[in-house]
Structures are given as structure tokens and as C-alpha cells.
């Protein structure tokens, strides 16, 4: 899928490399950031098709970030694919009740690297 920009917030360099390479191989432009204000700025500047958010980032409060995204008209409908340890998925799903936010275990993203762009179908 060309002309698709994905904003990625991952601090694990190995996982980031894997995700970035997979997205670029699928024709996506990839932007990477790990700070809340940078995420909002990049999202406004780049108008990504998807935000992939690591719920384990120490530099981001996911609840506040997503609340802020939903307050900004241009970002209100931005799909946010969050990932976390499989034992935390249900806990985060309860906290992040939002039809444009999905929480999956990190293993789910790893197992779908051949079609990461297809993860956008989770939001339809």
C-alpha cells in the first residue's frame, strides 16, 4: 500500500528494526518517535494512516496520549494499534475503550509482519 505513513513508538531497537523494515517493504513511510509531544506533532504533521504504540514506553502515558489525540479534530479518527505483554492485554482494553484503539499482544504484531498494513482492517 503506497502513500501510507505509519507512526511508530517503539523503544526496543530490535523490534523497531523488524517493524520498520516490514512496513517499508510494504511501501509505507515510517516515522519513529517516543515522546508524547513529538507523537502529537508528528501525527499532525504527517497525517499517518496508523499509529503503533508500545504501551510499555516510560516516556508516554498512553491514556493521556490517546485522550489528547481524540481531542484534536484532525487526529480524532486516527487508528491506534497498541501492543503490550499478553498478560496485560485485557487490562489495557478496559482502560482504552475507544473504537479506534485496539490492544494486541506484541506477539500478534510480530506474527503479522508480512502484512502489517493489513492490521488497519482491525479498525473496520
C-alpha positions in Angstrom: 0.0 0.0 0.0 1.8 3.1 -1.2 1.4 6.6 0.3 0.7 5.1 3.7 2.5 6.6 6.6 2.8 4.8 9.9 3.9 6.5 13.1 5.7 4.0 15.3 6.5 4.4 19.0 8.8 1.6 19.9 12.0 1.8 22.0 13.2 -1.8 21.6 15.6 -1.4 18.7 15.4 -5.0 17.5 11.6 -4.9 17.4 11.7 -1.4 15.8 14.0 -2.6 13.1 11.8 -5.6 12.4 8.6 -3.5 12.2 10.2 -0.6 10.3 11.7 -3.0 7.7 8.4 -4.8 7.3 6.4 -1.6 6.8 8.9 -0.2 4.3 8.9 -3.4 2.4 5.1 -3.0 2.1 5.6 0.5 0.7 4.9 2.5 3.8 6.7 5.6 5.1 7.7 5.1 8.7 8.1 7.8 11.3 9.5 6.9 14.7 9.2 8.9 18.0 8.9 8.1 21.7 7.9 11.3 23.4 4.2 12.3 23.9 4.5 15.8 22.4 6.6 14.5 19.5 4.0 11.9 18.8 1.2 14.5 18.6 3.4 16.8 16.5 4.4 14.0 14.1 0.8 12.9 13.9 -0.4 16.4 13.0 2.4 17.0 10.5 2.5 13.6 8.8 -1.3 12.6 8.9 -0.4 8.9 9.4 -2.8 6.1 8.5 -1.9 4.2 11.7 -0.1 4.8 15.0 1.6 1.8 16.5 2.0 2.5 20.2 4.1 0.5 22.7 2.1 0.6 26.0 5.3 0.0 27.9 7.0 3.2 27.0 8.3 5.0 30.1 8.1 8.4 28.3 4.4 8.2 27.4 1.2 8.0 29.4 -0.9 6.0 26.9 -4.2 7.1 28.4 -3.4 10.8 28.3 -1.9 10.5 24.8 -5.0 8.8 23.4 -7.3 11.3 25.1 -5.3 14.1 23.6 -5.4 12.5 20.1 -9.1 12.2 20.3 -9.5 15.9 21.2 -7.7 17.0 18.1 -10.1 17.1 15.2 -7.5 16.1 12.6 -6.5 13.1 14.7 -9.8 12.1 16.2 -10.2 9.0 13.9 -6.5 8.0 13.8 -6.3 4.2 14.3 -4.1 3.4 17.2 -2.7 -0.1 17.4 -1.4 -0.6 20.9 0.7 -3.6 22.0 1.8 -4.9 25.3 2.6 -8.2 27.1 -0.1 -10.8 26.5 -0.9 -10.8 30.2 -1.8 -7.1 30.1 -4.0 -7.0 27.0 -7.3 -7.3 28.8 -6.3 -4.8 31.5 -5.4 -2.2 28.8 -8.5 -3.0 26.7 -10.6 -2.0 29.7 -8.7 1.3 30.2 -8.6 2.2 26.5 -12.2 1.7 25.5 -12.2 3.5 22.2 -13.4 2.1 18.8 -10.3 3.5 17.1 -7.9 2.0 19.6 -7.0 -1.7 19.6 -4.8 -3.6 22.0 -2.9 -6.7 21.0 -0.1 -8.7 22.4 3.3 -7.9 21.0 3.5 -11.4 19.6 0.5 -10.6 17.4 2.4 -7.8 15.7 5.5 -10.0 15.3 3.4 -12.7 13.7 1.8 -10.3 11.2 5.0 -8.6 9.9 4.3 -9.9 6.4 1.1 -7.7 6.3 1.3 -5.0 8.9 -0.7 -2.7 6.7 -3.4 -5.2 6.8 -3.7 -4.5 10.5 -5.7 -1.5 9.5 -8.5 -3.9 8.9 -8.9 -4.3 12.6 -10.5 -0.9 12.7 -13.2 -1.5 10.1 
